[in-house]
Amino acid sequence: MARQARLFVVSGPSGVGKGTLVALLRKRRPELGLTVSATTREPRPGEVDGTSYYFLSDEEFSRRVEAGEFLEWANVFGHRYGTLRSEADRLISQGQSVVLEIDVQGGLNVKRIRPDAVLVFVEPPSLEELERRLRGRGTEDEAAVECRLSNARRELETAGQYDVRIVNDDLERACDELERVIDKYEMDGGSSTDVRD
């Protein structure tokens, strides 16, 4: 049976390690498409426009929203982030499955627009571990860390709306599980049985 290109959405609370998980997945499976998101926030050190994100002005972002150019977009911590439809559609039309690494709100928006999308929720082993990871990054002040933890609690309540849940307690094991999810859905569209079996 031939593989069918699919749209996979990987979401989870800030600090859960979804970026690291998707980066490892891309090393193992370079054939997977990873779209570049657009954002209105300023670049962080080392980020490159068109590679890390498309850094857009508020005006340009609004123009593209009004033109219907986004598959999803959301306000996150005072900035807008979104996925351009053209990026995902181009890759899927070429037979390449696409992995979107986006926030929980964005993931649920994608599912409304593209019911065939496969939503994967990445969970921390515990809220305590998530807090340790957030503080360990050293990129935000105390108020920002508390805000992210509060948002994480709300996001964890939406995990049941996702097709698959993966606990990121060990990066290699979590990536193995994510690969099995992708194989299962590409080969037979997933099934009612647990893809982790």
Secondary structure as GFF3:
##gff-version 3
##sequence-region A 1 197
A	DSSP	beta_strand	7	11	.	.	.	ID=ss1
A	DSSP	alpha_helix	18	28	.	.	.	ID=ss2
A	DSSP	beta_strand	33	34	.	.	.	ID=ss3
A	DSSP	beta_strand	38	39	.	.	.	ID=ss4
A	DSSP	beta_strand	54	55	.	.	.	ID=ss5
A	DSSP	alpha_helix	58	66	.	.	.	ID=ss6
A	DSSP	beta_strand	70	76	.	.	.	ID=ss7
A	DSSP	beta_strand	79	84	.	.	.	ID=ss8
A	DSSP	alpha_helix	85	93	.	.	.	ID=ss9
A	DSSP	beta_strand	98	101	.	.	.	ID=ss10
A	DSSP	alpha_helix	104	113	.	.	.	ID=ss11
A	DSSP	beta_strand	118	123	.	.	.	ID=ss12
A	DSSP	alpha_helix	127	137	.	.	.	ID=ss13
A	DSSP	alpha_helix	142	156	.	.	.	ID=ss14
A	DSSP	three_ten_helix	159	161	.	.	.	ID=ss15
A	DSSP	beta_strand	164	167	.	.	.	ID=ss16
A	DSSP	alpha_helix	171	188	.	.	.	ID=ss17
###
